[in-house]
Amino acid sequence: MNHVTRENVELPLSLLSLSLNGSVLTKWTELKTRINCFIKHIGCRLDADWITGLDAGLDTGCSPGLTSPPLPAEARLRRRGWCGDAHNPDPQGTVLGDSRQPFNMLKQELSLITLFLLLCQHGVKTVNIITCHEGISYLDCRGITHKRLLTCEWESAHLSCDHQATITVLSAKYGRTDSFTCSTGKPASQLSNVQCIQTTSLSVMASICNGKQDCLVSASNDVFGDPCVGTFKYLTVTYSCVPIYPKFIKVLSANYGRTNSVTCSYGKPASQLSNVQCIQTTSLSIMASQCNGNQNCWAFASHTVFGDPCVGTYKYLNVTYTCVTSKS
């Protein structure tokens, strides 16, 4: 559990290169003011109820427009026996303010949670990846989806992508390579040739569909020719939907360390999980320098990349990123 210091939280709007309209900025300012006021007037150890508290509002005597009725009992923030001033130490005997790391960590968490709430309200997707020590963290903003179609002879294959992506055909085969696909009601004589392949299938499909958002192709000899007369054929197509407007990685937060005792804990002794204030402060800058502006990126969750912020603790890499339209 972290502590809260009596000072303003600077919410990192600069984390994203977004063009926010006036109403969004107004909401952002209100959220920022509410959290700052919240910390100033409460200043105590918090638990997860703080989010409920923000939703319900806080009657803290803040600036006009941010006050609200008192929190319902089930949403009240529970004080854990101490409040935030230098004359009232916590149960471990650490005077508030002596150790900055826990406060900075919570300030960052409050800021980022607020940012993510705002982004979600306005349709901006964020991705969170947790990678255990020695694993590989993979960030991807290419937005490419892959689809596969099977179409029996005389029917039509319908390839489609959403309005922000276009078709790229990866593979296509018109013919027959097994005896059971599209076999219902067909005599054995029309299914026995399983080495029936029209070699021009891919070029035909690509010429008809590539670059389109929607494409309809008849699985027929009229389109592909007849590679094996007397055999009942089918068309298999694999294609990608490639975004028209590329997007690039923007890392929002990163930490190589440990902030809870549960994540990446399987099979590990308690002694390697007990330090939950393990933060490598350079994690964000390392991930940003390695990944920002790229469409995809991978990072090795290891001491060789991030250094060792807490010897003897089993660590993991926690990265949150979004995909933006600008490389900068």
N, C-alpha and C positions, 0 to 999 in steps of 0.2 A: 504494500500500500504506500502511496506517495503522499507527500505533504504539499500544501499550497502556500505560497508566500504572498504577502500583502503587497502586490505590485501589479502593474498592468501586464496583460498578455498581449504581445504584438502578434496579431493574426497575419500569417504570411500570404497576403493576397498576391504578392509578387511571385509566388510559386508557380502560377500559371500565366501563360501568355494568352489571356482570353479577352475578348471584347465584350464586356458586360454592360448591359443596358442600365438605365438609371434606376429602375425598380430593383434590380439585382443588387446594385451597389448600396441602395438604401437598406435592403435586408441585411446585407453584409455588415454595414455599419451598426445596425441595431444589434445583431448577434455579437459583434465585438464589444460593444458598450455593455451589453448584458453580462457577458462573461467577466469583463473587467470589474464591473460593479459587484458581481457575484463574489469574486475572489476578495475584493476589498472588504465586503461586509460580513462574509462568512469566515474566510481565512482558517478553515479547519480541515482535518483529515476527511477525505471524501470516499465514497464508494460509487458503484455504477449508477446509483439513483440520480446523479447529477444531471444526466441526460433527461430523465423524467422531469427533474426540476426546471430545466430550461424550457421544456415543452409546456409545463404548467405555468411558468412565470414565477418571478421572485419578488416578493414585497419587501424590498430592501431600502426603500427611500431613494432610489436612483433618480436620474433625470426624468422629467415628465414624459409620459408615453411608454416608459419601460416598467412602470410599477404594475402590479397585478395582485389579485387576491392571494392570501397566504396559501402555501402548498397544502394539498390534502395530506392526511396523516400517512398514507401509504407511500407518498412521494417525498416525504421530508428527508433531508440529508441527515444521516446519523453521525453525531459527533462521537469520536472514539476516545474521549477522556482528555483531550487537550485542544487548545486553540492557538492560532498563529501569532504569537509574539515572543520576543526573546526572553521574557520572564517566566515562560511556561514551557519547559522542555517536554519532549515526547517521552514515552515510557522507556526508551532505550537510553535516555539521558542526553540525547543530542539536541542542543538548543537550535531552534528554528533559525536558519540563516547561516549556520556553521558549515553545512554541506550543501553546495549549490546544485550538485548533479541531480538529486531527486526532483528539485523544484523545476529545473530546466527541462527535465524529461516530461513532467506533467504539463508544463506550459506548452511544450511542443504537441503533446497528445491532445490537449484541449483545443489548440489552434487547428490541428489537422482534422480532428473529428468535426469541428464546426465547418471547416472547409469542405469536407466530404458531404456533410448534410446539405450544404448549399449547392454543391455540384449535382448531387442526386436530384434535388428539387428541380433543377434546370436541365436534366437530361445528359449531363456529362458523366461518362462512365469512368470509374477508377478500378484498377486491378490490384489485388493484394497477393503477394507470393511469399510463402515462408519456405526456406530451404535449410535443412539441417546441415551441420558442419560437414565439409568435404563434398557437399552436393553442388549441383549446378542450377543456378537461378536463370530462367529464360524469360525475357521480356519480348513481347511481340505486338507491334502495332500495324502489321501489314493488313490485317482485317480480311485475309483471303479465306473463303470457305470452299470446301470441295463437295461435289455432289456426284451421284452415280445414278444412271437410268438404265432400265431394262425394258425394251419394247419389242413385242412380238411382231412378226411380219404382218403387213397390211394395217398396222396401227401407227399412231404418230407419237414421236418423242417430243416432249415439251421441255425445253431448257429455259430457265428463267433466273434472273438475279434481281435484287431490289433496285430501287431507282438511283442508288449511288454506286452501283457496281456493274461491270460488263462481263460477258462470257468469254472464257478462254478454254477451248476444248483440249483436253490432255490426252485422251485416248478414245478410240472408237473401233468397233469390230462389227461388221455385218456378215452373218453367216451362222455356223453352228460348231461349237466345240465340246458339247456334251449331249447326251440323249434324253435328258429330263427337263431342261429349261424349255418353256413354251411347248410342252408336249401333250397337253390335255386334248383328248379327242383325235389325235393324229395317229395314222398308221405307222408301224415300225419302219416301213420302207422310207418314210419321210424324216426319220430321226437317226438312222444308222450311220450317216456320214458325219463324223465328229471332227473332221479336219477341213471344214469348210470355212474359209476366211477370205473376205474381200480386202485385198491389201491397200486399196485406195480409200478405205472407209474414213480414216482420220483426215486426210486432205479434203475429202468431200464435206465432212461435218465442219471442219475449220473454215472452209470457204463460205459456208452458208451461215454459220452462227457467230464466229469470233467477232468481238467488239459490240455485239448487240446485248440488250438487256432481256430480250424475250425472243425465242426462236422455236419454230415448229417444223419438224422434219418427219416425213413419212418413211417408215422402215419398209422399203419396197425395192424391187428390182428396178423400177423406173428411176429411182434416185441413185442407187449404188451399183446397178448392174447385177447380173446373176452369176455368182461364183460357183454355184453347184446346182444345176437344174434337177428338179425333183425333190430337193431337200427343203423342209420348212425351216425358215431362218428366223433370226432375231437380231436386234441391234443393241449392243451395250455401249454406253457412253459415259466417260468420266470427264467432268469439267470443273473449272474454278470460277468463282465470282470474284473479280479483282476490283477493288475500289477505284472509282474514277479519280477521286482526290486523295492522294496519299496522306497518311498521318504518321506522326513521329513521336517518339517516346519523350515524355517529360516526367522525370522522377520526382515524386512529391515528398517521400520520406524513406529513410533507410536506416537500419541499425543492425550491426553485427555484434551480437552479445546475447543477453538473456534478460527479459523483463517479467517472466513468469516461470513457475516451476513445472508447468504442464507440457508446453510445446517442446517437441523433439526430446521427450523424456524416456521413451520406451527403452528398457534395459539398462538405464543409466543409474548409478548409485546416487543417493540423496546428496552426497557431498558435492557432486557436480551440478546440482540443480538448485542449491540453496541461495546462491547469489542472484537475486532478481533485480539488481540495480547495475547490471553490467551493460554499459553503453560505450560504443566506440563512436566518439563524436565526429570522426572524419568519414563515417559511412556514407552519409548523403553526398558529400562532395566527390567521393570516389565513384559512387554509382552514377552520379550526374555526369562526371567527366567521361565515363566509359560508355554511357548509354544515351544521354540526351541528344536529340537530333537524328538518331538512327531509327530505322523502321523495325529492326529487331536487334536483340543484344543478349549476351549471356555473361554471367559472372560466377566465379568460383567462390563458394562460401568457405573461406579458409583464412588462416593466419597470414599466409603469404600475400594475400590481397589486402586484407584489412588490418593486419596486426593483431595482437592479442590483448584485448582490454582487461581481461580478468583470467589470469593463469589458474588452471584447475577447474574452470567452469566449462561445461559443455554448451557450446554456443550455436546460434542459428542466425540466418540472415532474413530479416523481415523488410520487404520492399513494397512500397505502394507507388503506382505510377498511373498516368493517364495518357491518352493519345491525342495530340494536338495537330493542327493543320500547318503550323509554322515550325521550322527547324530551330529557330532562335529561342 
